[in-house]
Amino acid sequence: MSVTVYSKPACVQCTATYRALDRLGVDYEIIDISADADALDRVRGMGYMQVPVVVAGEQHWAGFRPDMISALS
């Protein structure tokens, strides 16, 4: 399953999300929405107004969600 984390610089919840994914050994791609207007549009299109937005297969969520991250392992 591919995991994508939409984030922006200096985001504390984004950093916490990366660390939790790293601890579980989950591979993921980071996309900076402040540098990619198409990615920002994708995130808004999913109904989110905050980062991080994590897309894991068919599911997605916003914010630091240890419960959802744990379910990926």
C-alpha positions in Angstrom: 0.0 0.0 0.0 1.3 3.4 -0.8 1.3 6.1 1.9 1.4 9.8 1.1 1.8 12.6 3.6 0.7 16.0 2.5 2.5 18.6 4.7 4.1 22.0 4.9 7.3 23.3 6.5 7.4 23.9 10.3 4.4 21.7 11.0 4.6 20.0 14.4 1.8 17.5 13.7 3.5 16.6 10.4 6.8 15.9 12.2 5.0 13.7 14.7 3.4 11.8 11.9 6.7 11.2 10.1 8.3 9.9 13.4 5.4 7.6 14.1 5.5 6.2 10.5 9.3 5.8 10.8 8.9 3.9 14.1 6.6 1.4 12.4 8.8 1.1 9.4 6.1 2.4 7.0 7.4 3.8 3.7 5.8 7.0 2.7 6.1 9.9 0.3 6.0 13.6 1.5 4.4 16.2 -0.6 4.8 19.8 0.4 1.5 21.6 -0.3 3.2 25.0 0.1 5.3 24.3 -3.0 2.8 22.2 -5.0 -0.5 24.0 -6.0 -2.0 20.8 -7.5 -1.4 19.0 -4.2 -3.0 21.8 -2.3 -6.1 21.5 -4.6 -6.1 17.7 -4.0 -6.1 18.1 -0.2 -8.9 20.7 -0.4 -10.8 18.5 -2.8 -10.8 15.8 -0.1 -12.4 18.3 2.3 -9.3 19.1 4.4 -8.1 22.5 5.5 -5.2 21.4 7.7 -2.1 19.3 7.4 -0.8 16.7 7.7 -3.2 14.8 5.4 -2.3 11.2 5.2 -3.5 9.1 2.3 -3.0 5.3 2.8 -4.6 3.2 0.1 -8.3 4.0 0.1 -8.4 5.7 3.5 -7.3 9.2 4.5 -7.3 11.5 7.5 -5.9 14.8 8.7 -3.9 15.6 11.8 -1.6 13.5 13.9 -3.6 10.3 14.4 -1.5 7.6 16.2 -4.5 5.3 16.1 -4.8 5.4 12.3 -1.0 5.1 11.9 -0.8 2.1 14.1 -3.5 0.4 12.0 -1.1 0.6 9.0 1.4 -1.9 10.5 
